[in-house]
Amino acid sequence: MNKVLKIVLITPLVLICIFVLVGVGYCTYRTVTHCDEIFNVGNDFNEPVTVYFEGRKMGEIDAGQSKIFCLQNILTKTNSDLLVELKSNSSEILFSNLYTYEELTEVLESVTGKPYWIGEEAEPDVIVTQEDLEQAAATNNGIIFRQITVRSGDLFTISLYAHLGAGMRWSYEDDTKGVVRPDSIRRLIPDAPPSTPIIVGGPGKEVWKFRALDEGKVTITMTYSSMADGGIQNVNTLKLVVEVR
């Protein structure tokens, strides 16, 4: 009789615990797998880093690894900018950048399913300087020609001078027939304080990464224009011939 009574008393408690665990697991599943806004960060430093969004510790990433972070409850209508920081084990800030909502949207779209790598980068494969822009404007109707050869599967980088503080931006015309695709974009202002918004900054650069997908020869066309209403369009054009072997 005592055994029967114990079973009768314990069974409801067991069922309650199961329901609670299932509920928590479901909520966690919903949070992780149904996150509308994600930031896939790759650590290109040679040491582990801790990721912070808006000063909030999000997690750690080992060297050479990547991790997806959910932005729910961080971005809101009143807080549409995102301060991203990567710190070393000694709390040294290795990377810090304030992304505007527009930039963050571009980054999210450009790295869907791919990490947005942050860290020490190799020399870009293609570099366009301010002097290149000025010379092209004076002698070649603003058009700059470059050519590179890469292997299928390679990631190559284009560094473009841009007067970000004046609202100048580069745009990409997608007509590469599936041979290459944009992988990520970063807008940087050298020597600016980490939390300085790009809008009040000065000259800087845009760093575009592209992925070679298949063999072929295509031309990447990028234009340099003002983002302001009524601003000058197509100030410069980069035509990069890419041969994928």
Rosetta silent file (secondary structure, phi, psi, omega in degrees, C-alpha in Angstrom):
SEQUENCE: MNKVLKIVLITPLVLICIFVLVGVGYCTYRTVTHCDEIFNVGNDFNEPVTVYFEGRKMGEIDAGQSKIFCLQNILTKTNSDLLVELKSNSSEILFSNLYTYEELTEVLESVTGKPYWIGEEAEPDVIVTQEDLEQAAATNNGIIFRQITVRSGDLFTISLYAHLGAGMRWSYEDDTKGVVRPDSIRRLIPDAPPSTPIIVGGPGKEVWKFRALDEGKVTITMTYSSMADGGIQNVNTLKLVVEVR
SCORE:     score description
SCORE:     0.000 S_00000001
   1 L     0.000  -42.861  179.048    0.000    0.000    0.000 S_00000001
   2 H   -62.483  -39.761  179.012    2.804    2.369    0.855 S_00000001
   3 H   -63.108  -43.166  179.255    4.496    1.615   -2.475 S_00000001
   4 H   -62.095  -42.590 -179.447    1.309    2.355   -4.380 S_00000001
   5 H   -64.156  -41.488  178.952    0.851    5.613   -2.478 S_00000001
   6 H   -62.741  -42.599  179.834    4.438    6.654   -3.206 S_00000001
   7 H   -62.690  -42.716 -179.764    3.995    5.943   -6.912 S_00000001
   8 H   -62.240  -38.437 -178.211    0.756    7.944   -6.957 S_00000001
   9 H   -76.197  -37.280 -174.962    2.457   10.901   -5.264 S_00000001
  10 H   -77.346  -36.709 -175.119    5.695   10.801   -7.283 S_00000001
  11 H   -54.193  -47.869  178.589    4.164   10.330  -10.751 S_00000001
  12 H   -60.951  -37.098  179.544    2.624   13.845  -10.994 S_00000001
  13 H   -64.651  -41.141  178.508    5.917   15.386   -9.880 S_00000001
  14 H   -62.517  -44.175  179.866    7.816   13.469  -12.557 S_00000001
  15 H   -62.924  -40.672  178.586    5.340   14.547  -15.214 S_00000001
  16 H   -61.996  -44.700  179.198    5.616   18.186  -14.133 S_00000001
  17 H   -60.900  -40.810  179.719    9.406   18.028  -14.348 S_00000001
  18 H   -63.395  -45.612  179.341    9.217   16.516  -17.823 S_00000001
  19 H   -61.145  -40.133  179.515    6.840   19.238  -19.029 S_00000001
  20 H   -64.298  -46.154 -179.825    9.095   21.945  -17.598 S_00000001
  21 H   -63.600  -41.783  178.369   12.200   20.499  -19.252 S_00000001
  22 H   -63.584  -41.466  179.577   10.428   20.088  -22.581 S_00000001
  23 H   -63.468  -44.761  178.788    9.141   23.654  -22.366 S_00000001
  24 H   -63.900  -44.208  179.342   12.566   25.078  -21.625 S_00000001
  25 H   -61.733  -39.440  179.376   14.118   23.019  -24.393 S_00000001
  26 H   -66.128  -42.101  179.546   11.453   24.174  -26.853 S_00000001
  27 H   -63.911  -40.737  177.865   11.969   27.807  -25.936 S_00000001
  28 H   -63.477  -41.704  178.745   15.712   27.413  -26.339 S_00000001
  29 H   -61.126  -43.805  179.482   15.154   25.744  -29.696 S_00000001
  30 H   -61.378  -41.667 -176.685   12.894   28.579  -30.775 S_00000001
  31 H   -66.838  -41.618 -173.958   15.440   31.158  -29.680 S_00000001
  32 H   -79.443  -43.448 -171.443   18.394   29.533  -31.402 S_00000001
  33 H   -93.939  -11.931 -178.725   16.845   28.246  -34.614 S_00000001
  34 L  -117.965   36.112  178.713   14.241   30.937  -35.268 S_00000001
  35 L   -85.200  119.769 -176.896   16.431   33.993  -34.827 S_00000001
  36 L   -72.722  -33.714 -176.808   15.640   36.455  -37.599 S_00000001
  37 L  -117.706  118.004 -179.079   18.817   38.527  -37.169 S_00000001
  38 E  -126.632  158.326  176.599   22.151   36.761  -36.798 S_00000001
  39 E  -132.970  110.377 -175.461   25.770   37.826  -36.902 S_00000001
  40 E   -95.688  101.241 -171.676   28.140   35.053  -37.929 S_00000001
  41 E  -100.647  130.917  173.983   31.554   36.079  -36.580 S_00000001
  42 E  -109.232  137.846 -178.416   34.824   34.401  -37.528 S_00000001
  43 E   -95.967  108.712 -179.394   37.951   34.888  -35.405 S_00000001
  44 L   -99.554    7.905  174.594   40.968   35.557  -37.604 S_00000001
  45 L   -81.599  162.974 -177.580   43.248   36.431  -34.684 S_00000001
  46 L   -92.516   29.401  178.529   45.844   33.903  -33.524 S_00000001
  47 L  -155.121  159.720  177.260   44.256   33.639  -30.070 S_00000001
  48 L   -63.604  150.028  178.161   40.816   33.030  -28.532 S_00000001
  49 E  -131.706  156.264  172.544   38.565   36.077  -28.313 S_00000001
  50 E  -109.091  131.885 -175.873   35.467   37.061  -26.352 S_00000001
  51 E   -96.199  133.440  177.145   32.684   38.726  -28.344 S_00000001
  52 E  -125.113  131.504  170.697   30.748   41.693  -26.951 S_00000001
  53 E  -112.135  120.347  179.362   27.663   43.327  -28.476 S_00000001
  54 L    54.638   36.819  179.901   26.845   46.732  -26.964 S_00000001
  55 L    79.409   -2.268 -179.593   29.095   45.861  -24.012 S_00000001
  56 E   -94.098  125.392  179.900   27.208   42.611  -23.414 S_00000001
  57 E   -68.456  123.521 -176.044   29.334   39.462  -23.307 S_00000001
  58 E  -103.783  -30.218 -178.129   28.027   37.088  -25.989 S_00000001
  59 E   153.824  179.503 -176.856   30.529   34.232  -25.952 S_00000001
  60 E  -115.107  152.621  176.776   33.992   33.069  -26.938 S_00000001
  61 E  -132.458  128.300  176.271   35.494   31.976  -30.250 S_00000001
  62 L   -70.732  159.619  179.060   38.675   29.962  -30.613 S_00000001
  63 L   -58.302  132.851  177.970   41.354   31.109  -33.072 S_00000001
  64 L    76.387    5.270 -179.167   40.409   30.306  -36.661 S_00000001
  65 L  -111.219  169.844  178.161   36.858   29.331  -35.703 S_00000001
  66 E  -133.443  161.369 -179.639   33.477   31.005  -36.199 S_00000001
  67 E  -152.699  143.410  179.061   30.236   31.197  -34.246 S_00000001
  68 E   -91.941  131.649  177.399   26.697   32.443  -34.899 S_00000001
  69 E  -118.267  139.853  179.969   25.252   35.021  -32.494 S_00000001
  70 E   -91.794  135.280 -176.844   21.600   35.989  -32.274 S_00000001
  71 L   -98.256    4.011  178.579   20.776   39.704  -32.214 S_00000001
  72 L   -58.458  141.271  178.949   17.261   39.382  -30.791 S_00000001
  73 L    70.387    6.258  175.471   16.620   41.744  -27.867 S_00000001
  74 L  -108.329  -49.027  176.029   19.774   43.718  -28.759 S_00000001
  75 L   -88.989  131.069  176.875   18.638   45.673  -31.804 S_00000001
  76 L  -136.113  176.627  178.901   15.453   47.716  -31.346 S_00000001
  77 L   -62.944  -31.654 -179.166   13.771   50.636  -33.085 S_00000001
  78 L   -92.756  -13.088  178.136   15.463   53.025  -30.664 S_00000001
  79 L  -130.485   79.837 -173.578   18.808   51.200  -30.693 S_00000001
  80 L   -98.474    5.064  174.699   19.500   50.388  -34.329 S_00000001
  81 L  -103.286  155.686 -178.953   23.304   50.559  -34.126 S_00000001
  82 E  -132.965  117.469  174.596   25.495   47.701  -32.963 S_00000001
  83 E   -88.897  116.520 -179.956   28.882   48.094  -31.253 S_00000001
  84 E  -107.647  125.499  178.353   30.891   44.906  -31.871 S_00000001
  85 E  -129.615  141.773  172.323   34.017   44.301  -29.799 S_00000001
  86 E  -119.256  126.532 -177.206   36.430   41.384  -29.652 S_00000001
  87 E  -120.940  149.869  177.011   38.630   41.161  -26.566 S_00000001
  88 L   -79.735  177.135  178.378   41.592   38.990  -25.644 S_00000001
  89 L   -63.495  -22.542  178.397   41.815   36.911  -22.470 S_00000001
  90 L   -94.114   13.516  178.326   43.547   39.885  -20.843 S_00000001
  91 L    70.969   13.684  174.106   40.589   42.151  -21.809 S_00000001
  92 L   -73.491  133.600  179.657   42.611   43.954  -24.479 S_00000001
  93 E   -78.281  113.390 -179.492   40.333   45.229  -27.250 S_00000001
  94 E   -90.725  -28.160 -179.099   41.483   43.555  -30.467 S_00000001
  95 E  -151.297  138.597  177.325   38.619   44.811  -32.641 S_00000001
  96 E  -152.551  127.623  178.872   35.925   47.437  -32.188 S_00000001
  97 E  -153.704  137.613  177.312   33.495   48.845  -34.704 S_00000001
  98 E   -98.993  114.265  179.851   30.106   50.559  -34.525 S_00000001
  99 E   -94.064  130.183  171.931   27.836   49.321  -37.291 S_00000001
 100 L   -74.409  166.313 -178.350   24.883   51.452  -38.373 S_00000001
 101 H   -60.501  -40.847 -179.251   21.643   49.635  -39.063 S_00000001
 102 H   -63.564  -43.358  179.457   22.157   50.007  -42.825 S_00000001
 103 H   -66.088  -41.178 -178.938   25.670   48.602  -42.665 S_00000001
 104 H   -63.948  -38.091  177.625   24.611   45.777  -40.395 S_00000001
 105 H   -62.932  -42.959  177.917   21.853   44.860  -42.815 S_00000001
 106 H   -61.988  -43.991 -179.536   24.378   44.750  -45.665 S_00000001
 107 H   -62.249  -45.933 -178.951   26.738   42.613  -43.576 S_00000001
 108 H   -59.903  -41.914 -178.527   23.976   40.213  -42.575 S_00000001
 109 H   -70.087  -34.356 -174.408   22.901   39.793  -46.177 S_00000001
 110 H   -78.708  -18.346 -176.732   26.417   39.368  -47.475 S_00000001
 111 L  -117.585   22.074  178.448   27.423   36.653  -45.020 S_00000001
 112 L   -55.397  116.697 -179.177   24.275   34.543  -44.946 S_00000001
 113 L    79.958   -0.809 -179.431   25.584   31.099  -44.116 S_00000001
 114 L  -128.258  147.168  177.812   29.157   32.382  -44.082 S_00000001
 115 L   -70.138  148.428  170.397   31.257   33.849  -41.256 S_00000001
 116 E   -97.152   99.926 -169.901   32.057   37.543  -41.202 S_00000001
 117 E   -75.494  129.722  178.844   35.764   37.211  -40.461 S_00000001
 118 E  -120.999  132.793  177.305   37.275   39.723  -38.062 S_00000001
 119 L   149.500 -164.013 -179.917   40.961   39.963  -37.321 S_00000001
 120 L   -73.139  122.985 -175.009   44.348   40.480  -38.854 S_00000001
 121 L  -109.815  153.663  177.149   43.982   40.205  -42.602 S_00000001
 122 L   -72.864  168.064  177.626   46.459   39.518  -45.345 S_00000001
 123 L   -58.551  132.824  179.745   47.338   42.139  -47.945 S_00000001
 124 L   -58.760  151.276  178.307   44.334   42.723  -50.258 S_00000001
 125 L   -74.517  -31.765  179.128   44.524   41.206  -53.728 S_00000001
 126 E  -132.637  130.561  179.899   43.340   44.459  -55.310 S_00000001
 127 E  -124.960  128.664  174.209   43.923   47.944  -53.866 S_00000001
 128 E  -119.131  117.365 -175.965   42.364   51.170  -55.152 S_00000001
 129 L   -97.425  173.081  175.582   43.766   54.313  -53.519 S_00000001
 130 H   -61.540  -39.461  178.608   42.624   57.925  -53.491 S_00000001
 131 H   -62.466  -37.706  177.578   45.375   58.690  -55.995 S_00000001
 132 H   -62.110  -42.290 -179.977   44.002   55.959  -58.294 S_00000001
 133 H   -63.778  -45.239 -177.052   40.549   57.560  -58.181 S_00000001
 134 H   -66.365  -40.934 -179.872   41.878   61.039  -58.904 S_00000001
 135 H   -66.310  -41.516  179.364   44.094   59.862  -61.757 S_00000001
 136 H   -65.108  -38.102  178.833   41.255   57.882  -63.354 S_00000001
 137 H   -65.236  -32.765 -176.677   38.938   60.899  -63.078 S_00000001
 138 H   -83.932  -27.538 -171.216   41.516   63.079  -64.811 S_00000001
 139 H  -122.828  -16.916 -171.103   42.576   60.711  -67.586 S_00000001
 140 L  -140.229   34.216  179.566   40.052   57.890  -68.077 S_00000001
 141 L    55.774   28.564  176.530   36.549   59.189  -67.331 S_00000001
 142 L    81.855    4.433 -176.074   36.844   57.850  -63.799 S_00000001
 143 E   -93.687  133.138  178.540   37.242   54.210  -64.898 S_00000001
 144 E  -117.085  130.488 -179.710   39.847   51.991  -63.208 S_00000001
 145 E  -110.555  135.246  174.705   40.870   48.661  -64.731 S_00000001
 146 E  -140.461  161.285  177.532   42.356   45.742  -62.798 S_00000001
 147 E  -148.122  136.320  176.868   42.826   42.024  -63.480 S_00000001
 148 E  -139.815  159.293  175.528   43.513   39.030  -61.228 S_00000001
 149 E  -122.980  129.065 -178.770   43.633   35.249  -61.531 S_00000001
 150 E  -133.146  168.584  176.595   42.351   33.013  -58.710 S_00000001
 151 L   -98.418  152.558  178.116   41.531   29.370  -58.154 S_00000001
 152 L   -59.391  129.761 -177.702   38.029   27.987  -57.739 S_00000001
 153 L    97.665  -15.247 -179.180   37.088   28.117  -54.064 S_00000001
 154 L   -70.120  153.210  172.318   39.528   30.935  -53.255 S_00000001
 155 E  -108.004  125.108  178.140   38.536   34.018  -51.289 S_00000001
 156 E  -123.600  154.734 -169.712   39.961   37.266  -52.676 S_00000001
 157 E  -120.840  138.635  176.187   39.870   40.777  -51.246 S_00000001
 158 E  -119.911  123.241  177.658   39.358   44.216  -52.788 S_00000001
 159 E  -107.104  122.314 -173.142   40.315   47.305  -50.773 S_00000001
 160 E  -122.714  125.624  173.797   38.697   50.529  -52.026 S_00000001
 161 E   -61.758  140.844  177.527   39.375   54.078  -50.854 S_00000001
 162 E  -153.225  133.568  175.707   36.126   55.779  -49.799 S_00000001
 163 L   -86.155   80.844 -172.855   35.352   59.128  -48.178 S_00000001
 164 H   -62.481  -39.228 -177.486   32.887   57.517  -45.797 S_00000001
 165 H   -64.984  -22.994  178.301   32.332   60.625  -43.712 S_00000001
 166 H   -92.643    7.427  177.391   31.136   62.489  -46.819 S_00000001
 167 L    83.192   17.321  179.505   28.584   59.788  -47.575 S_00000001
 168 E   -87.394  139.024 -178.144   30.518   58.134  -50.383 S_00000001
 169 E  -143.119  155.961  172.494   30.005   54.401  -50.906 S_00000001
 170 E   -99.669  142.940  175.862   30.886   51.651  -53.357 S_00000001
 171 E  -126.216  157.809 -172.816   28.166   49.484  -54.889 S_00000001
 172 E  -119.869  130.735  177.256   28.418   46.178  -56.712 S_00000001
 173 E   -97.085  115.917 -174.646   26.653   45.186  -59.923 S_00000001
 174 L   -83.890   93.032  177.808   25.870   41.477  -59.812 S_00000001
 175 L  -142.010   45.885 -173.905   26.508   40.257  -63.341 S_00000001
 176 L  -105.772   10.362  170.897   29.137   37.597  -62.746 S_00000001
 177 L    55.601   31.534  176.408   27.116   34.606  -63.994 S_00000001
 178 L    75.645    7.091 -179.797   27.690   32.587  -60.826 S_00000001
 179 L   -79.004  -40.069  175.275   31.475   32.513  -61.301 S_00000001
 180 E  -134.436  163.398  175.681   32.130   34.697  -58.232 S_00000001
 181 E  -148.399  150.393  175.986   29.970   36.138  -55.450 S_00000001
 182 E   -68.512  139.848 -176.702   30.408   38.784  -52.715 S_00000001
 183 E  -110.338  -39.629  177.710   31.183   37.218  -49.347 S_00000001
 184 E  -164.232  164.459  177.622   31.431   40.179  -46.930 S_00000001
 185 E  -142.298  137.858  175.471   32.000   43.914  -46.717 S_00000001
 186 E  -129.264  139.086  174.813   33.627   46.082  -44.043 S_00000001
 187 E  -113.190  123.385 -172.031   33.766   49.865  -43.878 S_00000001
 188 E  -129.128  143.559  173.034   36.705   51.173  -41.869 S_00000001
 189 L  -117.461  106.724 -178.262   38.051   54.548  -40.817 S_00000001
 190 L   -60.520  142.004  173.698   41.766   54.261  -39.928 S_00000001
 191 L    67.117   10.651  177.186   42.921   55.860  -36.675 S_00000001
 192 L   -87.640  150.679  174.997   39.376   56.737  -35.547 S_00000001
 193 L   -56.354  146.753 -173.780   38.256   56.000  -31.958 S_00000001
 194 L   -53.212  -37.298 -174.507   36.592   52.559  -31.789 S_00000001
 195 L   -94.337    9.248 -177.813   33.089   53.898  -31.127 S_00000001
 196 L   -69.370  120.976  176.332   33.211   56.711  -33.719 S_00000001
 197 L   -63.979  143.770 -177.505   30.166   56.450  -36.030 S_00000001
 198 H   -61.706  -31.952 -174.550   31.173   56.340  -39.675 S_00000001
 199 H   -61.955  -28.063  179.621   28.833   59.220  -40.511 S_00000001
 200 H  -102.916    7.927 -178.482   31.024   61.681  -38.574 S_00000001
 201 L   -85.828 -173.758 -179.773   34.278   60.109  -39.657 S_00000001
 202 L  -112.483 -150.884  178.266   36.622   61.061  -42.435 S_00000001
 203 L   -59.689  147.302 -179.993   38.197   59.234  -45.337 S_00000001
 204 E  -154.972 -144.432  179.687   38.434   55.497  -44.971 S_00000001
 205 E  -154.656  156.530  171.603   38.108   52.359  -47.039 S_00000001
 206 E  -111.146  132.883  179.469   35.741   49.578  -47.940 S_00000001
 207 E  -113.870  110.479 -179.570   37.072   46.018  -47.835 S_00000001
 208 E  -104.411  135.371  173.825   35.101   43.618  -50.003 S_00000001
 209 E  -112.068  134.800  177.277   35.674   39.862  -50.002 S_00000001
 210 E  -122.141  151.065  177.881   34.586   37.741  -52.940 S_00000001
 211 E  -112.450  127.991  174.935   34.445   33.966  -53.323 S_00000001
 212 E   -80.939  122.664 -173.243   35.461   32.256  -56.572 S_00000001
 213 L  -102.116  -38.834 -173.441   32.830   29.609  -57.234 S_00000001
 214 L  -150.425  160.680 -179.854   33.499   28.114  -60.646 S_00000001
 215 L   -66.100  144.238 -179.917   35.931   28.278  -63.542 S_00000001
 216 E   154.563 -179.280  179.675   35.414   31.133  -65.961 S_00000001
 217 E  -134.847  118.625 -176.839   36.269   34.728  -66.741 S_00000001
 218 E  -135.449  166.657  176.835   34.021   37.578  -65.615 S_00000001
 219 E  -115.955  120.806  173.515   34.206   41.303  -64.922 S_00000001
 220 E   -85.363  123.741  178.888   33.265   42.672  -61.507 S_00000001
 221 E  -111.536  123.603  179.293   31.883   46.205  -61.891 S_00000001
 222 E  -128.234  137.397 -177.980   31.787   48.474  -58.843 S_00000001
 223 E  -118.612  147.320 -176.309   30.736   52.123  -58.791 S_00000001
 224 E  -111.017  115.265 -173.127   31.652   54.904  -56.371 S_00000001
 225 E  -142.650  166.479  175.295   28.780   57.296  -55.631 S_00000001
 226 E   -85.617  138.701  178.350   27.282   59.631  -53.063 S_00000001
 227 L   -87.838   -6.197 -178.429   24.531   58.200  -50.860 S_00000001
 228 L   -73.930  151.587  176.308   23.042   61.659  -50.260 S_00000001
 229 L   -61.148  125.545 -178.777   19.806   62.713  -51.940 S_00000001
 230 L    76.544    7.899 -179.484   20.772   64.356  -55.199 S_00000001
 231 L   -71.748  163.662 -178.337   24.403   63.381  -54.671 S_00000001
 232 L   -68.178  133.914  179.842   26.833   62.707  -57.494 S_00000001
 233 L  -107.542  151.166  175.241   26.541   59.199  -58.940 S_00000001
 234 L    52.442   49.279  177.057   29.194   57.061  -60.619 S_00000001
 235 L   -62.795  -43.186  176.337   32.098   59.300  -59.675 S_00000001
 236 E  -137.195  157.653  176.746   34.410   56.353  -60.354 S_00000001
 237 E  -134.230  130.052  173.582   33.996   52.849  -61.719 S_00000001
 238 E  -102.181  126.246  174.075   36.177   49.830  -61.022 S_00000001
 239 E  -115.687  106.435 -177.166   36.212   47.119  -63.666 S_00000001
 240 E  -108.251  113.796  176.891   37.984   44.071  -62.303 S_00000001
 241 E   -83.405  120.987 -178.217   38.508   41.167  -64.686 S_00000001
 242 E  -115.936  121.163  175.157   38.609   37.937  -62.661 S_00000001
 243 E  -105.983  119.072 -179.756   39.803   34.700  -64.218 S_00000001
 244 E  -104.124  122.938 -178.117   38.935   31.627  -62.147 S_00000001
 245 L  -110.470    0.000    0.000   40.918   28.487  -62.972 S_00000001
